[in-house]
Amino acid sequence: MRIVQFEIPGTGRRVGLIHGDAVLDLTSTNPEADSVFSIFQQAYNLGLGFEQYISQLAEKPGGTQLNYADLLAATPGGDQPFLRAPVDHADAHRVLITGTGLTHTGSMQSRDEMHSDQDEQKTASAPETDSAKMFQMGIEGGKPEPGQRGAAPEWFYKGNGTNLRGPGEPLELPAFARDGGEEPELVGCYIIDPAGVPRRLGFALGNEWSDHATERINYLYLAPSKLRTCAVGPELVTDCEFAEVKLSCSTSRDGNTIYDSGELFSGENYMCHSLANCEDHHFKYPQHRQPGDVHLHYFGTSKLSFGDRDWKYQAGDTIRISSPGFSADLVNPVVSSAEDAKNPVAVQKA
């Protein structure tokens, strides 16, 4: 199933099921089914699986349909129906956005390219980097046998739902940022059920927008380099096998392509960690199993533009992540953040 969330200006939020070139408006026959989260809750209360309940909603007569191409082309915040991120929460602070890095077999090369200046200063006898050591841990122990706990992958925090952007929404370049950086990835979409059990709804395309120029200064700056807006969507794909998904990423400026990743691959066939191992090491923490929370988790990428480009992202650039056969494209413009100032934040006495 391919599911989207969208909004009709003046009417409100909706959930749609993609059928070919059309989107079946599930909310039109069940007004309470106005978000993926509410549909999950209804399914759970009825003792039904998420997909099973979606099928029941889709079979109700009288549902309206929209043209999917029109939804994809609409500008968020305009006067036409437009897409939202495929999974979110009415309370943005109940959304936890995280990720695991050094998971893909090509990710170590990207990390080395990012820190090439530092690498050039090392001698052959110097100890291997912490990144290389962690990557090797994944190679050796990232795919444990069922029921066993494997090596922990790199883990990072991107923020709560206030940092979440949907299709067409802008990715910000804060005034304090040194650069922007695209990261085409798959995103696992989860809701913690009332019993505290993580429930995977499916996967979506994601742009784990980061600041690799800041990270390059020192790998200990990885944590703050990740605290940026990020994009997910346009579709929640509920039946992805997560074995092999083809991706590509491009950046355009003034109508010209300035970056093209070529064909990329994601999924367990191209990762040194299994899906189960990544999920275990995220949800093993009790604070990550709070009933009613939404989790959006990025699973890493194999290639970044940062290591071999001589330009920086700027306002007006457009990033497109594609995966034919999996989802419609995820497209986001880049903007300068108007809210951030270069001056230090002054804290006031309470």
Secondary structure as the mmCIF struct_conf table of DSSP 4:
data_model
#
loop_
_struct_conf.conf_type_id
_struct_conf.id
_struct_conf.beg_label_comp_id
_struct_conf.beg_label_asym_id
_struct_conf.beg_label_seq_id
_struct_conf.end_label_comp_id
_struct_conf.end_label_asym_id
_struct_conf.end_label_seq_id
STRN STRN1 ARG A 2 ILE A 8
TURN_TY1_P TURN_TY1_P1 PRO A 9 THR A 11
STRN STRN2 GLY A 12 HIS A 19
TURN_TY1_P TURN_TY1_P2 GLY A 20 ASP A 21
STRN STRN3 ALA A 22 ASP A 25
HELX_RH_3T_P HELX_RH_3T_P1 LEU A 26 SER A 28
TURN_TY1_P TURN_TY1_P3 THR A 29 THR A 29
TURN_TY1_P TURN_TY1_P4 PRO A 31 GLU A 32
BEND BEND1 SER A 35 SER A 35
HELX_RH_AL_P HELX_RH_AL_P1 VAL A 36 ASN A 45
TURN_TY1_P TURN_TY1_P5 LEU A 46 GLY A 47
HELX_RH_AL_P HELX_RH_AL_P2 PHE A 50 GLU A 59
BEND BEND2 LYS A 60 LYS A 60
TURN_TY1_P TURN_TY1_P6 PRO A 61 GLY A 62
STRN STRN4 GLN A 65 ASN A 67
HELX_RH_AL_P HELX_RH_AL_P3 TYR A 68 ALA A 73
BEND BEND3 ALA A 74 ALA A 74
HELX_LH_PP_P HELX_LH_PP_P1 THR A 75 THR A 75
TURN_TY1_P TURN_TY1_P7 PRO A 76 GLY A 77
BEND BEND4 GLY A 78 GLN A 80
STRN STRN5 PHE A 82 ARG A 84
BEND BEND5 PRO A 86 VAL A 87
BEND BEND6 ALA A 90 ASP A 91
HELX_RH_3T_P HELX_RH_3T_P2 ALA A 92 ARG A 94
STRN STRN6 VAL A 95 GLY A 101
BEND BEND7 LEU A 102 LEU A 102
STRN STRN7 HIS A 104 HIS A 104
TURN_TY1_P TURN_TY1_P8 THR A 105 GLY A 106
HELX_RH_AL_P HELX_RH_AL_P4 SER A 107 MET A 114
TURN_TY1_P TURN_TY1_P9 HIS A 115 HIS A 115
HELX_RH_AL_P HELX_RH_AL_P5 SER A 116 GLU A 120
TURN_TY1_P TURN_TY1_P10 GLN A 121 GLN A 121
TURN_TY1_P TURN_TY1_P11 ALA A 124 SER A 125
BEND BEND8 ALA A 126 ALA A 126
HELX_LH_PP_P HELX_LH_PP_P2 PRO A 127 THR A 129
HELX_RH_AL_P HELX_RH_AL_P6 ASP A 130 GLY A 141
BEND BEND9 GLY A 142 LYS A 143
HELX_LH_PP_P HELX_LH_PP_P3 PRO A 144 GLU A 145
TURN_TY1_P TURN_TY1_P12 PRO A 146 GLY A 147
HELX_LH_PP_P HELX_LH_PP_P4 ALA A 151 PRO A 153
STRN STRN8 GLU A 154 ASN A 160
HELX_RH_3T_P HELX_RH_3T_P3 GLY A 161 ASN A 163
STRN STRN9 LEU A 164 ARG A 165
TURN_TY1_P TURN_TY1_P13 PRO A 167 GLY A 168
HELX_LH_PP_P HELX_LH_PP_P5 GLU A 169 PRO A 170
STRN STRN10 LEU A 171 LEU A 173
TURN_TY1_P TURN_TY1_P14 ALA A 175 PHE A 176
BEND BEND10 ARG A 178 ARG A 178
STRN STRN11 GLY A 181 GLY A 181
STRN STRN12 PRO A 184 ILE A 192
TURN_TY1_P TURN_TY1_P15 PRO A 194 ALA A 195
BEND BEND11 GLY A 196 GLY A 196
STRN STRN13 PRO A 198 ASN A 207
STRN STRN14 SER A 210 SER A 210
HELX_RH_AL_P HELX_RH_AL_P7 HIS A 212 ILE A 217
HELX_RH_3T_P HELX_RH_3T_P4 TYR A 219 TYR A 221
HELX_RH_AL_P HELX_RH_AL_P8 LEU A 222 SER A 225
TURN_TY1_P TURN_TY1_P16 LYS A 226 LYS A 226
BEND BEND12 ARG A 228 ARG A 228
STRN STRN15 CYS A 230 VAL A 232
BEND BEND13 PRO A 234 PRO A 234
STRN STRN16 LEU A 236 VAL A 237
TURN_TY1_P TURN_TY1_P17 THR A 238 ASP A 239
BEND BEND14 PHE A 242 ALA A 243
STRN STRN17 VAL A 245 ARG A 253
TURN_TY1_P TURN_TY1_P18 ASP A 254 GLY A 255
STRN STRN18 ASN A 256 ASP A 260
STRN STRN19 LEU A 264 SER A 266
BEND BEND15 GLY A 267 GLY A 267
HELX_RH_3T_P HELX_RH_3T_P5 GLU A 268 TYR A 270
STRN STRN20 MET A 271 MET A 271
BEND BEND16 CYS A 272 HIS A 273
HELX_RH_AL_P HELX_RH_AL_P9 LEU A 275 PHE A 283
TURN_TY1_P TURN_TY1_P19 LYS A 284 LYS A 284
BEND BEND17 TYR A 285 TYR A 285
HELX_RH_3T_P HELX_RH_3T_P6 PRO A 286 HIS A 288
TURN_TY1_P TURN_TY1_P20 PRO A 291 GLY A 292
STRN STRN21 VAL A 294 TYR A 298
BEND BEND18 SER A 302 SER A 302
BEND BEND19 SER A 305 SER A 305
HELX_RH_3T_P HELX_RH_3T_P7 PHE A 306 ASP A 308
BEND BEND20 ASP A 310 ASP A 310
TURN_TY1_P TURN_TY1_P21 ALA A 315 GLY A 316
STRN STRN22 THR A 318 SER A 323
TURN_TY1_P TURN_TY1_P22 PRO A 324 PHE A 326
STRN STRN23 SER A 327 SER A 336
BEND BEND21 ALA A 338 GLU A 339
BEND BEND22 LYS A 342 ASN A 343
HELX_LH_PP_P HELX_LH_PP_P6 PRO A 344 LYS A 349
#
